[in-house]
Amino acid sequence: MSMDNDDEPVAPGDVGEPQHVDVVKYSRKDGRSNLRRPLFLLLHGWGSNEEDIANLMRYVAPYNDYASLRAPMTVPGTEGGMFGPGYTWFHRSLPKGEDLDRDGLAAAEAIDAWVKANLPEDRELVVMGFSQGGMLAAHLLRLNPERYRAVISLSGFLAAGEVPGSAPADDRLAAMEKPVFYGYGQADKVVPPYEARAFAAWLDEHTWLRSRSYARLDHSVSQAELGDIRQWLADIDVTSGLM
């Protein structure tokens, strides 16, 4: 599905309505097996679930704890699927304009509220998300940058901020130099290359960015990208040191 496709399924409800995170998959010992390392907050994409993105942790940070959140809305038509329903943070897979601002803010607020209610304030957090989750990983910095140690956005995209107040921390984010890894495929037909480049340019102005693009990679994640993430995490001292 491209960003211009208006024929995709639409989740019921109103754009921008409040959301709530109810289902979470934790790593070992309920995410408390290695408190000396940052915990990863994982955010999946359209039609996926909390199990799917959690599988990436074995490749990028196997000794770090994680909490993988399930998006609160079900993608219409997936309820009877072989692998169970697919879930979504937004009413469309890739909303545009003011709809993206409103749904993005509602989802980011729900995630941030879950973090506040369920994780100790002194536990460092790294957010990693794919597609919708990649957009939200970065959007959490636009909402509450003080809470998050670093962000990994995989095939994410940018909310334009057309709705006033939908990215309230933008004015103070740039001075904080938050580490961000942004990876995307040059053959992505879901998030077009011009959208990815615009997102990378915005991140470069507002964060301490490492951006990588991958030839022949579509809307997915490659082994080369995972290797780059592992190196970046070691460089910013998230995964180096004691186990």
N, C-alpha and C positions, 0 to 999 in steps of 0.2 A: 504493500500500500504506500502510495506516495503522499506527499504533503498536500497535493491538489485533489485527492480522491474523496469525493463526497458520497460515495456509494458504500462505504464501510459500515459495519454495525455501530450503532450508537447506544451506549449504556443509558438506562432510564434515569430520570431525575433531572435536576436543574444544574446547569453549569455554575461552578463556584460554590455549590452548597457545602456545608461543613462535612468533613469526613472523620472517620475514626478507625484506627488500626486495632484489629482484634486478634489476628493470627500471626504468630511469630515462631520461627524455627531457630533454636539456639544451637551453638556448638557444644563441645564437651562441658559437662558440669554447669549447664545453664549459662554458658558464656563467662564462666568464672574460673577457668582452668589455668590461665596465665595472666594474672592481673598486672604484671610488670610490662606487658605490651599493650598497645592500643587495641581496642575492640573495633571490629569492622561492622558497620551498619550497611546492610545489603538491600538494594531496591531493584526489583525486577521490571521488565517491560510489559508491553501490551500482550495479553493472552497467555502470559506465563504465570509463574508462581514462586513461592519462597524457596522451594526445593531446587529449582533450576539454577538460579544464580549462586546458591550456596555451593554448588559443585565446583565453581571456579576457585574457591578458597584453597583447594588442595594444590593448585598451580601457582597461586600468587603469594599466599601467606599461610602455610599449613600450620604454623605454630601459634598463630593469633586466634583469639576467640572471635566469634561473630554472632550477630543477631540479624536474621533475614526476615524482613517484613512482607506480609501478603497485602497487596492492594485491596481496598475495601469493596470495589465494584466488580461484578461478574460480566465478562464479555458476552453479549447475547449470542445464543446459538452454540455455545461451548459446554452447556450444562451436561449433555449426555456424551461427551467425548470419551475416547478410549482411555485417556490419561487424566480424566477429570476436568472440571471447569478451568477456563483461563480467566485471569483477573486483570484489572486495569485501574490505574490511578486517575485517568481522565475519561471523560464521556466519549471521546474519539481517540483513536490511536495517536494521532498527531494533530491536535487542535491548532487553530491559527488565531492570530490577532488577540483580541480581548478575551476570547474563550480560553486561550492558552494561559493568559495572565491570571484569569479567575480560577481555573481548575488547578493551575500550578501552585498558586498561593494556598488554596484550600488543602491540597495534598501535602505541601511542605509544612503547613501549620499542624496537620494531623501527625506527621512524622515527628516534628519537633516536640509536640505535646507528649507523644509516646516516649520519646527519649527522656524528657523531664520527669515523667511519672515512673519510669522503670529502670533507669540507669543512674548510678551514682554520679554526682556532679564532678568528682575528681577522676573519673575514668575517661581517658583520652579516646576520641572516636575518629575513625577514618570512614568516610562514606564512599561506597562503591555502587554504581548503578549502571544499568544498560538501557539505552533508548529512552523511554519515559523515565526510567530510574536514573539514567545519566543526566537528563535535564534536571530532575529533582535533586540529585546529589549536589549539583552546582547551585541550585536555587536555595538550598538550605544555607549556603553562605550569604545569599542575598536577603535572608530572613534573620539569621542568628549566627553570624560568623564566629563569634567568640567561643561557641560551644564545640566547634568541629576542628580537629587537628589538620586534616587534609582531605582531599576529594579525588576520586577516580571516576571520570565520566567516559563511558564507553558508548560511542555512537549517539551521544546526547545532542541536544539542540537548545536554542536560546528563546526564552520568553522576552518579547520586545519591550515590555514595561509600559504599554499604552494605557493601562488602567492605573490611575494614581494610587500609590500605597501598595502595589502588588509586589514590589521588590524594595522593602523599606530600608535595607542596610547598604544599598549600593554606594551611597555617599561616603561611607566609612570603610568599605571593604578594601579599596585599592591600597590604603596605607598599611594594611595588616600583612600583606605578602603571604597569603595562605597558599600552601603548596597544592597544585592541581595537576593531575595527569589527564590529558584528553587524547583519546585514540579514536580513529574513524577510518572506514574503508573508502578508497577512491572509487570503488565500483558500487557503492551503496545506492540503491534505487528507492530507499525509504526516506532517509534523510539526505537530500541532494548535496553534492559537493559544495555548492555555493552557500548552503545553510551551515554546513560544517565549518567552512572557512570563516563565515561571519561569527560563529560561536567562538572559534579559536581566537579571532581578533579581539573579541570582547573579553575573553578570559585573559589574554595577554595584557590588556590594559588594567585589569582589576585583580589579578592574582599572580602568584609566582608559578608560571605555567611551564610544563613540558608537554608539547604537542607532537603527536606522531600520526602520520597517515600511511596507509598500507595499500600498495598496488594490488589490484585484482580481488581485494577483500570487499564482500558485500555487507549487508546489515547483520554482521555477526562478529565474533571474536576469533582471532587466530593465535597460534602458538607463538609467533613472533611478537605479537602484541603482549601476550602474557609474560614473555621473557622481558620485554621492556618495562612492564609494570614491576616485576620482581626487582629489577635493577634500580628503578626509581625509588621504590620503597626502602631499599637498603641505603640509597643516597640521602634520603631525608630522615634516616635513622628510625624507621618504623619497625623494620624486621631484623635489623642487625642487633648484635649483643646477645644477652643471655636468653635461653629458651625457657 
